């Protein structure tokens, strides 16, 4: 590097150019040169657009292909975070993975919560019209209020007005008709 005397707040770029302050992509560093303090502008880590030091942990802002995650710059958001513009945001506490903010954006649920099939919601227990299978609340047959599987023969209870017989829920009869076990 060329030897240049330091006059006040002058800083030197790696190519020896004098500047009054360090440009974006570099940080201000003081180094001893033969007993004199020499102000240098040293390059930031590739992840940083602006920084206070050489480490990726010293980023003040991230380079265009990086996302801000707390005090770091990362190439992609980790589990439990989603991408929001140029930074990573924390998923709702019910989500292990998500596509956006709130409990209705879950891709997978945080244990011990269960995925509610057909939605992006996580629940503590399966609601009516759903049954539990491998940490997933799956939909019962439309005739069932509670069930053991998705078939019409998997009903345990029926919606009000339906008739329950042999694990099957039969719809409410039209006016003037009645349910008969005879065929």
C-alpha positions as CSV (number, residue, x, y, z in Angstrom):
1,X,0.0,0.0,0.0
2,X,1.2,3.5,-0.7
3,X,2.4,5.5,2.3
4,X,0.2,8.6,2.7
5,X,0.2,10.9,5.7
6,X,-3.0,11.1,7.7
7,X,-4.4,14.7,7.9
8,X,-7.4,14.8,10.3
9,X,-10.3,12.7,9.3
10,X,-9.0,11.5,5.9
11,X,-9.5,7.8,5.2
12,X,-7.8,5.6,2.6
13,X,-9.5,3.0,0.4
14,X,-7.6,-0.3,-0.3
15,X,-6.5,1.2,-3.6
16,X,-4.9,4.2,-1.8
17,X,-7.6,6.7,-2.8
18,X,-8.2,9.4,-0.1
19,X,-11.8,10.0,1.1
20,X,-13.4,12.0,3.9
21,X,-15.6,9.1,5.0
22,X,-15.8,5.5,4.2
23,X,-18.4,4.6,1.4
24,X,-21.0,1.9,1.6
25,X,-19.5,-1.6,1.5
26,X,-16.5,-0.5,3.7
27,X,-16.0,0.3,7.4
28,X,-13.7,2.7,9.2
29,X,-10.6,1.1,10.8
30,X,-7.7,2.7,12.6
31,X,-4.3,1.0,12.1
32,X,-0.8,1.9,13.4
33,X,1.7,2.9,10.7
34,X,5.1,3.7,12.1
35,X,3.7,5.3,15.2
36,X,0.9,7.2,13.4
37,X,-2.7,6.3,13.3
38,X,-3.8,5.6,9.8
39,X,-7.5,5.7,8.9
40,X,-8.5,2.9,6.5
41,X,-11.7,2.0,4.8
42,X,-11.8,-1.8,4.8
43,X,-14.3,-4.0,2.9
44,X,-17.4,-5.4,4.7
45,X,-18.3,-9.0,4.5
46,X,-20.1,-9.9,1.2
47,X,-23.4,-10.3,3.2
48,X,-23.2,-6.6,4.3
49,X,-24.2,-3.5,2.3
50,X,-23.0,-1.3,5.3
51,X,-21.1,-2.5,8.4
52,X,-19.1,-1.7,11.4
53,X,-16.5,-4.4,11.0
54,X,-15.3,-7.4,8.8
55,X,-17.6,-10.0,10.3
56,X,-21.0,-10.9,8.9
57,X,-22.3,-10.2,12.5
58,X,-21.2,-6.5,12.0
59,X,-23.7,-5.7,9.3
60,X,-25.8,-2.6,9.6
61,X,-27.7,-3.4,6.4
62,X,-27.6,-6.4,4.1
63,X,-26.5,-6.8,0.5
64,X,-29.3,-7.2,-2.1
65,X,-29.2,-11.0,-2.2
66,X,-29.4,-11.3,1.6
67,X,-32.2,-11.1,4.1
68,X,-32.1,-9.4,7.5
69,X,-32.6,-11.9,10.4
70,X,-32.4,-10.2,13.8
71,X,-28.8,-8.8,13.7
72,X,-27.6,-11.1,10.9
73,X,-27.8,-11.2,7.1
74,X,-28.8,-14.6,5.7
75,X,-29.5,-16.1,2.3
76,X,-32.8,-17.7,3.4
77,X,-35.1,-17.6,6.4
78,X,-34.7,-20.5,8.8
79,X,-37.5,-22.7,10.2
80,X,-40.1,-20.7,12.2
81,X,-39.5,-17.6,10.1
82,X,-40.9,-16.4,6.8
83,X,-39.7,-13.9,4.2
84,X,-41.2,-10.4,4.3
85,X,-39.6,-8.1,1.7
86,X,-35.9,-8.0,2.5
87,X,-36.0,-9.5,6.0
88,X,-37.2,-12.6,8.0
89,X,-40.1,-12.3,10.3
90,X,-41.0,-14.8,13.1
91,X,-43.9,-17.2,12.4
92,X,-46.9,-17.3,14.8
93,X,-46.0,-19.4,17.9
94,X,-48.5,-22.1,16.7
95,X,-46.5,-22.6,13.5
96,X,-43.3,-24.5,13.0
97,X,-43.2,-23.3,9.3
98,X,-45.3,-20.6,7.8
99,X,-46.0,-18.6,4.7
100,X,-46.8,-15.3,6.4
101,X,-48.0,-13.7,9.6
102,X,-50.7,-15.0,11.9
103,X,-52.0,-18.4,12.9
104,X,-53.8,-18.9,9.5
105,X,-50.5,-19.0,7.6
106,X,-49.0,-22.3,9.0
107,X,-47.4,-24.9,6.7
108,X,-46.6,-27.2,9.6
109,X,-47.5,-26.9,13.3
110,X,-45.3,-26.7,16.4
111,X,-45.7,-29.8,18.5
112,X,-47.9,-30.7,20.3
113,X,-50.3,-28.8,18.0
114,X,-52.1,-30.6,15.2
115,X,-52.6,-29.7,11.6
116,X,-56.2,-29.0,10.7
117,X,-56.7,-30.5,7.2
118,X,-58.0,-28.1,4.5
119,X,-56.8,-25.0,6.5
120,X,-53.5,-23.5,7.5
121,X,-54.5,-23.6,11.2
122,X,-53.0,-25.5,14.1
123,X,-55.2,-26.7,16.9
124,X,-54.8,-28.4,20.3
125,X,-57.4,-31.0,19.6
126,X,-59.6,-32.0,16.6
127,X,-62.9,-30.1,16.5
128,X,-66.3,-31.7,15.5
129,X,-66.4,-33.1,12.0
130,X,-62.6,-34.1,12.2
131,X,-60.7,-37.1,13.5
132,X,-57.0,-37.5,14.5
133,X,-54.6,-39.5,12.3
134,X,-50.8,-39.1,12.6
135,X,-50.9,-35.5,14.2
136,X,-53.3,-34.4,11.4
137,X,-57.0,-33.6,12.0
138,X,-58.7,-35.1,8.9
139,X,-62.3,-34.4,7.9
140,X,-65.0,-36.9,8.7
141,X,-67.6,-37.9,6.1
142,X,-70.1,-35.0,5.7
143,X,-72.8,-37.0,7.4
144,X,-70.8,-37.5,10.7
145,X,-70.4,-35.1,13.6
146,X,-67.6,-37.2,15.2
147,X,-65.9,-40.2,13.6
148,X,-63.0,-42.7,13.5
149,X,-62.3,-42.3,9.8
150,X,-63.5,-40.5,6.6
151,X,-65.9,-43.2,5.5
152,X,-69.7,-43.0,5.9
153,X,-69.4,-46.1,8.1
154,X,-66.9,-44.3,10.5
155,X,-69.4,-42.2,12.3
156,X,-69.5,-42.1,16.1
157,X,-72.1,-39.4,16.5
158,X,-74.3,-37.5,14.0
159,X,-75.4,-33.9,13.6
160,X,-78.7,-33.1,15.2
161,X,-81.7,-34.4,13.3
162,X,-79.8,-37.2,11.7
163,X,-80.4,-40.9,12.6
164,X,-77.5,-43.1,13.8
165,X,-77.6,-46.8,12.9
166,X,-74.7,-49.2,12.5
167,X,-72.0,-46.4,12.6
168,X,-73.8,-44.6,9.8
169,X,-75.6,-41.2,10.0
170,X,-78.8,-41.1,7.9
171,X,-80.1,-37.6,7.0
172,X,-83.2,-36.1,8.6
173,X,-86.3,-37.4,6.7
174,X,-88.4,-35.0,4.7
175,X,-91.7,-33.9,6.1
176,X,-94.3,-36.6,5.9
177,X,-91.7,-39.4,5.9
178,X,-89.9,-41.4,8.7
179,X,-86.8,-43.5,9.1
180,X,-87.4,-47.2,8.8
181,X,-85.0,-50.0,9.3
182,X,-87.0,-52.1,6.9
183,X,-85.9,-51.9,3.3
